């Protein structure tokens, strides 16, 4: 089992979104992360601080983004990850991953899975 696969499996099983808020906020910033998760910035701040519990659907999207980012970490720094979410991709019909997800997406829908598979493909590409 590869380290990336173990990390991915741990994230899927993670029942604690409070462990992911800091890293994802650091990577994306509050404004961009709120847009990716489909929540208001004020709500994101309350969830991230623990002042309010994270709703299950938001926790699932946060966990999914953390999985996507885990695949991107091998080849990109935070700035590169943010740009990856903004760059149009032919496999997404010309849309950028961030806009392709839209506002109300699920990790299990076609949009969530397509973005995850696109990121995962980066780690499964053969070295040249």
Protein Blocks (a to p, Z undefined) as FASTA:
>chain_A
ZZklmmmmmmmmpcbfklmmmmmmmmnommlmmmmnopafklmmmmmnopaccdfklmmm
mmmmmmmmmmmmmmpcfklmmmmmmpccfklnopafklmnommdcfkbmklmmmmmmmmm
mmmpccZZ
